[in-house]
Amino acid sequence: MKRTLHFLLCLVLSSGLYNCQPQEDELKTIEYVDPFMSQDITSHGKPETVLPFGAVRLAAQTVDSGTISSLAFYNAADQEISPEARALHFLPVTTAPNPGIDIPSYILENHANFHSTNEQARPGYYAVQFDNGIKTESAVTKRCCIMYYQYPQNAKNALLLNLLPLSQQDSVKTQIWKINNRTIEGFCKSQGTEDNRQIYFVIEFSQDCQIYIGKNTFHPLGNNQKFISDGCCLWIDFGQQTNKILVKASLSTVNTEGAAANLEKELSHWSFDKVERDAKQEWKRELQNIKITGENEQQLKTFYTKLYLSYMTPAIFSDVNGNYNGPDGEIHSAHKYTHYAVCPPWNDWEDIPPLLAITQKKKVREMLRSSQNDLRFSGVPHQAQKPEDFQNQLLTAIGLAPSDPDNNKFQLVAPIFERTVIHLGQEKRFVITVTQPSEAHIYIEEAWLNKRKLDRLWLTLDEIMQGGKLNLILTDK
């Protein structure tokens, strides 16, 4: 299958020792995750390079060619609040713009086609090789990303950074500073929308480069020079010294100092492999919050892919200094906690998706605090939160169907897995086992909690969070 690819690098504004059996530790949960399956699970699903609840994500997305709003780029945007409002688009290219060519035409000429057989994706990593010979890889930290580009021999080694409006109806104020031959800083701000906050960024290159910038045609941009415009595009020429280029980027809602601090704290080195390894380990830790025993490989694959998707949002919103741009347009500081973008906001524990309440207790406290602060600063009336359907499907698959969110109750149903271990933190766990499991046994005959027979077929959140063992005896009648 041959497609044109649109990469989406988006800043979303909006991890202990366990008392486990050895065979549980050996479960390689991350290997069951298929990022390409996300397209079938969510309506907006696509392979994404992201850490659990990370602020920055790189997403691959196929597009229709022929319009400026559907170009093949790495794109940095805020999906939680306004996907089109603040975007950085990167596109590796192998050609130089002809003198006098207008920038939109040059962009359209450089769409990058690829075959799906040349894609790779796993938690925290994405790679693709284009038909024009360019190979790209991406990995992320919580607030930064690193991209690797390998160009074919004897080709131009160049990159487009597009900050043009996505459509004629949009307007984007941009400002770019070329700090030196390897660093640029700037901001972009959508005009005429309800959400008009700026996004600040710092981008570093592993190789000296020459930069040409403009809105309609390209002009040289020297060191320590600024360019201010209603949208612009950069053509970045790395020369012929090497065809292997690394790019690091970070974003902040506050200022370029915040973006630079993110890079200094999370990505001060240039080791792509280290970023990829660290991302893999972090996803392993999070996915092992729920350990499943079962023989159906497809069910395991579906379960862990849905769990992977469930751990993408709410996303971190504050920079490493603790600062963030609040819904009131003012700069706030998250004192002794990490601020998350919760949309729609949570007002109390009843709004929290049950899956996160069970498996992410520590982070959920910070998410709830973030949401309550945002409600206080914005003055916007609270609206009830509805979990994604696939999050509730995960709990139903292990025998705990959310049934009464107001009272945090879970209906007991026949699990599709033989054994489930939920790690609750502080060496606590809740174990669900099944007696007489089979496809025909879909009814619960008896339920035992901590060796005590239950006279009901439901549990409360508190009972689950205390830890223990639930045994369900199934029948076909």
C-alpha positions in Angstrom: 0.0 0.0 0.0 1.5 3.3 -1.0 0.5 6.4 0.9 1.4 10.0 1.6 2.4 10.5 5.2 1.5 13.4 7.5 3.6 13.3 10.7 2.0 14.9 13.7 4.4 16.0 16.5 2.1 17.4 19.1 2.5 19.1 22.4 -0.5 18.0 24.4 -1.6 21.1 26.4 -4.7 20.7 27.6 6.2 4.4 37.3 8.2 0.4 42.3 8.9 -3.0 43.6 6.1 -5.5 43.6 5.5 -8.7 45.4 5.0 -10.8 42.2 5.5 -14.4 41.2 8.5 -14.9 38.9 6.4 -15.8 35.9 4.5 -12.6 36.2 7.7 -10.5 36.0 8.7 -12.4 32.9 5.6 -11.2 31.0 6.7 -8.9 28.2 3.6 -6.7 28.2 5.2 -4.1 25.9 5.5 -6.7 23.1 1.7 -7.0 23.0 1.2 -3.4 22.1 0.5 -2.6 18.5 0.4 1.2 17.9 -1.1 0.6 14.4 -4.1 -1.0 16.1 -5.0 2.3 17.6 -6.7 3.3 14.3 -9.3 0.5 14.9 -9.8 1.3 18.6 -10.3 5.1 18.6 -11.8 7.3 15.9 -8.8 9.5 15.9 -6.2 6.8 16.5 -2.8 6.8 14.8 0.7 5.6 15.7 2.2 8.0 18.1 5.6 8.4 19.7 4.7 9.4 23.3 5.6 8.5 26.9 2.9 7.7 29.4 1.0 11.0 30.0 3.8 12.8 28.1 3.4 16.4 27.0 5.1 15.9 23.6 4.0 13.3 21.0 5.0 12.5 17.5 2.1 11.1 15.5 2.1 9.6 12.0 -1.0 10.4 10.0 -1.8 9.7 6.3 -3.3 12.6 4.4 -4.9 13.6 1.0 -2.5 15.6 -1.1 -3.3 18.8 -2.9 -4.1 21.2 0.0 -1.9 23.2 2.3 -3.8 21.9 5.3 -2.8 18.3 4.6 0.9 18.4 4.0 3.4 15.7 4.9 5.1 17.1 8.0 6.1 16.3 11.5 3.6 18.6 13.3 3.7 20.0 16.8 0.3 21.0 18.0 -2.0 21.0 21.0 -4.7 18.4 20.5 -6.3 18.8 23.8 -7.3 22.5 23.4 -7.0 23.4 19.7 -5.3 21.1 17.2 -4.8 23.8 14.6 -3.9 26.7 16.9 -0.2 26.2 17.5 1.7 23.9 15.2 5.3 23.2 14.2 5.6 21.1 11.1 8.9 19.3 10.0 9.4 17.7 6.7 12.8 16.3 5.5 13.4 17.1 1.8 16.1 16.3 -0.7 15.7 19.3 -3.1 16.5 23.0 -2.9 13.7 25.5 -3.8 14.1 26.9 -7.3 14.7 30.7 -7.4 11.4 32.5 -7.4 9.2 29.5 -6.5 6.5 30.3 -4.0 6.7 28.5 -0.7 3.3 26.7 -0.8 4.1 25.3 -4.2 7.5 24.0 -3.0 5.9 22.3 -0.1 3.4 20.6 -2.3 6.1 19.3 -4.5 7.8 17.7 -1.6 5.1 15.4 -0.2 6.8 12.2 1.0 5.3 8.9 -0.1 5.9 5.6 1.6 4.8 1.9 1.7 3.2 0.6 4.9 5.8 -2.2 4.9 8.5 0.4 5.6 6.8 1.6 8.8 7.8 0.5 12.4 6.1 1.5 15.6 6.3 0.5 19.2 5.7 2.3 22.5 8.0 5.4 22.5 9.3 4.9 19.0 8.3 5.4 15.4 10.2 5.0 12.1 9.5 5.1 8.4 11.5 5.0 5.2 10.1 7.2 2.4 10.1 6.3 -1.3 12.6 9.1 -1.9 15.2 7.3 0.3 14.9 9.3 3.5 14.8 7.3 6.7 13.3 8.9 9.8 13.1 7.8 13.4 11.6 9.5 16.4 11.7 9.0 20.2 10.5 11.2 23.1 11.0 12.2 26.7 8.1 13.6 28.7 8.6 17.1 27.4 11.1 16.8 24.5 11.6 14.8 21.3 14.5 13.7 19.2 14.3 13.0 15.5 16.8 11.2 13.3 17.0 11.8 9.6 19.2 9.8 7.2 19.3 11.1 3.7 20.3 9.2 0.5 23.8 9.8 -0.8 24.4 12.7 -3.2 21.0 14.3 -2.2 20.3 17.6 -0.6 20.2 17.2 3.2 17.5 19.6 4.2 14.5 20.1 6.4 11.4 22.3 6.2 9.9 23.9 9.3 6.5 25.1 8.4 4.6 27.7 10.5 2.2 28.8 7.8 -1.5 28.9 8.7 -3.3 25.6 8.0 -6.0 27.3 5.9 -6.7 30.7 4.4 -9.2 31.3 7.3 -6.4 30.9 9.9 -3.8 33.4 11.0 -0.7 32.5 12.9 1.7 35.1 14.4 5.2 33.7 14.4 8.6 34.9 15.5 11.9 33.1 14.9 15.3 33.8 16.4 18.4 32.1 14.9 20.6 31.9 17.9 23.6 30.3 16.1 24.3 27.7 13.4 22.7 24.9 15.4 19.9 26.5 17.5 16.7 28.4 16.8 14.1 29.7 19.2 10.7 31.2 18.7 6.9 31.1 19.2 3.7 30.8 17.3 0.3 32.1 18.2 -3.0 31.5 16.5 -5.0 34.6 15.9 -8.7 35.0 16.0 -9.5 31.8 18.0 -11.0 31.4 21.5 -7.7 29.9 22.5 -4.9 32.3 21.5 -2.1 31.4 23.8 1.4 31.2 22.4 3.6 28.1 22.2 7.3 28.6 22.6 9.9 26.3 21.3 13.6 25.6 21.2 15.1 23.5 18.4 18.7 22.2 18.2 20.5 20.5 15.3 23.4 18.1 15.4 25.0 19.8 12.4 25.7 23.4 11.4 23.0 24.7 9.0 22.0 27.6 6.9 18.5 28.9 7.2 16.3 30.5 4.7 12.9 31.9 5.8 9.8 33.6 4.5 6.1 33.6 4.0 5.9 33.6 0.2 9.6 33.2 -0.9 12.8 32.2 1.0 15.4 34.7 2.2 18.6 34.1 4.3 18.4 34.3 8.1 21.7 35.0 9.8 22.8 34.3 13.3 21.2 36.6 16.0 18.6 37.7 13.5 14.8 37.6 14.0 12.0 37.1 11.6 8.4 38.2 12.5 5.5 37.5 10.3 1.9 36.2 10.0 3.1 32.7 9.4 6.4 31.6 7.8 8.3 28.6 6.6 12.0 27.7 7.1 14.2 25.8 4.7 17.1 24.4 6.7 20.2 23.3 4.7 22.7 21.0 6.5 25.2 20.9 3.6 27.0 17.8 2.5 29.3 17.1 5.5 27.1 14.3 6.7 23.8 12.7 5.6 22.8 11.8 9.2 21.1 14.5 11.1 19.6 14.6 14.6 17.1 17.2 15.7 16.0 17.9 19.3 12.9 20.0 20.1 11.1 21.1 23.2 8.0 23.3 23.7 6.6 25.4 26.5 3.4 27.4 27.0 5.3 30.0 29.1 8.5 31.1 27.4 11.6 29.9 25.5 13.5 29.6 28.8 11.0 26.9 29.9 11.5 25.1 26.6 15.3 25.3 27.0 15.1 24.1 30.6 13.1 21.1 29.4 16.0 20.2 27.0 18.6 20.8 29.7 16.8 18.5 32.2 15.5 15.8 30.0 17.5 15.7 26.8 21.0 17.4 27.3 22.7 14.6 25.3 22.5 13.4 21.7 22.0 9.7 22.2 18.9 8.6 20.2 19.4 5.1 21.5 19.3 6.2 25.1 16.0 8.1 24.6 14.5 5.1 22.9 15.6 2.7 25.6 14.4 4.9 28.4 11.0 5.3 26.7 10.7 1.5 26.4 11.5 1.0 30.1 9.0 3.6 31.2 6.2 2.0 29.1 7.1 -1.4 30.5 6.7 -0.1 34.1 3.4 1.5 33.4 1.9 -1.4 31.3 2.8 -3.9 34.1 0.4 -2.2 36.4 -2.0 -4.8 35.1 -0.6 -8.3 34.3 -2.7 -10.7 32.4 -2.5 -14.5 32.1 -4.2 -15.9 29.1 -3.6 -18.1 26.0 -5.3 -16.0 23.4 -2.6 -13.9 21.8 -5.0 -11.6 20.0 -6.9 -10.8 23.2 -3.6 -10.0 25.0 -2.6 -7.8 22.1 -5.9 -5.9 22.1 -5.9 -5.5 25.9 -2.4 -4.1 26.1 -2.9 -1.8 23.1 -6.0 -0.4 24.8 -4.1 0.0 28.1 -1.3 1.8 26.2 -3.8 4.2 24.6 -5.4 4.8 28.1 -2.1 6.0 29.5 -1.7 8.8 26.9 -4.0 11.4 28.5 -4.3 13.5 30.6 -1.0 14.9 29.6 1.7 16.9 31.4 1.2 20.6 30.9 3.8 22.3 33.1 7.5 22.6 32.1 10.3 21.3 34.2 10.3 24.6 36.2 6.7 23.9 37.2 5.3 26.8 35.1 2.3 26.7 32.8 -0.1 29.0 31.0 -3.5 28.7 32.8 -7.0 28.9 31.2 -7.1 32.6 32.3 -4.1 33.4 30.1 -1.9 34.0 33.1 1.3 32.2 34.1 1.0 29.9 37.1 3.4 27.7 39.0 2.7 24.1 40.0 4.2 24.0 43.5 5.4 20.5 44.4 3.2 18.8 41.8 3.1 18.2 38.1 0.3 20.1 36.3 -1.7 18.1 33.7 -4.1 19.1 31.0 -7.4 17.5 31.9 -10.1 18.1 29.3 -13.0 18.1 30.1 -11.9 19.0 33.7 -12.5 16.8 36.7 -14.2 18.3 39.7 -13.9 15.4 42.2 -13.1 11.7 42.4 -16.4 10.7 40.8 -15.2 12.3 37.5 -12.0 10.2 37.3 -12.0 7.4 34.8 -12.2 4.2 36.9 -9.2 2.6 35.1 -6.9 5.5 36.1 -8.4 5.6 39.6 -7.3 2.0 40.1 -3.9 1.9 38.4 -2.6 5.5 38.6 -3.5 6.6 42.2 -0.5 8.9 42.7 -0.7 10.6 39.3 -4.5 10.9 39.6 -4.1 13.1 42.7 -2.0 15.5 40.7 -4.4 15.4 37.8 -7.3 16.2 40.0 -5.4 19.0 41.6 -4.5 20.3 38.2 -8.2 20.2 37.1 -9.5 21.9 40.2 -7.0 24.7 39.8 -7.9 25.1 36.1 -11.6 25.3 37.0 -10.8 27.9 39.7 -8.7 30.1 37.3 -11.1 29.8 34.3 -14.5 30.2 36.0 -15.9 27.8 33.5 -18.8 25.6 34.9 -17.8 22.0 35.5 -18.9 19.4 33.0 -19.1 15.7 33.8 -16.2 13.6 32.5 -17.0 10.5 30.4 -14.2 7.9 30.1 -13.3 6.5 26.7 -15.3 3.4 25.9 -12.2 1.3 25.5 -11.0 2.2 29.0 -14.2 0.7 30.5 -13.8 -2.3 28.1 -10.5 -3.1 29.7 -12.0 -3.3 33.2 -14.9 -5.4 31.9 -12.4 -7.8 30.2 -10.9 -8.5 33.6 -14.3 -8.9 35.4 -14.9 -5.4 36.8 -17.5 -3.6 34.7 -18.0 0.0 35.8 -21.7 0.2 36.6 -22.4 3.0 39.1 -19.8 5.8 38.7 -21.5 8.0 41.3 -20.9 5.4 44.0 -17.7 3.9 42.5 -19.3 0.4 42.1 -18.1 -2.3 39.7 -20.4 -5.1 38.5 -18.7 -8.5 38.5 -18.8 -10.2 35.1 -17.1 -13.2 33.7 -13.5 -12.2 32.7 -12.0 -13.3 29.4 -8.6 -13.9 31.1 -7.7 -16.7 33.5 -5.8 -14.5 35.9 -5.3 -10.8 36.4 -2.9 -9.0 38.8 -3.5 -5.3 39.3 -0.6 -3.5 41.0 -1.9 -0.8 43.3 1.4 0.6 44.6 3.3 0.2 47.9 3.5 -3.6 47.2 -0.3 -3.9 47.2 -2.1 -5.8 44.6 -5.6 -7.1 43.7 -5.7 -10.5 42.1 -8.6 -11.9 40.0 -8.7 -15.6 39.3 -11.2 -17.7 37.5 -12.4 -21.3 38.3 -13.6 -23.3 35.3 -12.7 -20.8 32.6 -14.0 -21.6 29.1 -15.8 -19.8 26.2 -19.1 -21.5 27.3 -18.8 -20.4 30.9 -20.0 -16.8 30.8 -22.0 -16.6 34.0 -20.8 -16.2 37.6 -22.0 -19.0 39.9 -20.1 -17.8 43.0 -17.8 -14.9 43.9 -15.2 -15.1 46.7 -13.3 -12.1 48.0 -10.4 -12.9 50.3 -11.8 -16.4 50.9 -15.2 -14.9 51.9 -18.2 -15.8 49.8 -20.0 -12.7 48.6 -23.8 -12.4 48.6 -23.6 -9.8 45.9 -22.1 -9.4 42.4 -20.4 -6.0 42.7 -17.4 -4.4 44.4 -16.6 -0.9 45.5 -13.5 1.0 44.5 -12.4 1.0 48.1 -12.6 -2.8 48.3 -10.4 -3.1 45.2 -7.9 -0.5 46.4 -7.4 -2.3 49.7 -5.9 -5.2 47.7 -6.7 -8.9 48.0 -7.9 -11.8 45.9 -11.2 -12.2 44.0 -12.1 -15.7 42.8 -14.9 -16.1 40.4 -16.5 -19.5 39.8 -18.1 -19.6 36.4 -20.8 -21.7 34.9 -22.6 -22.1 31.5 -26.0 -21.5 33.1 
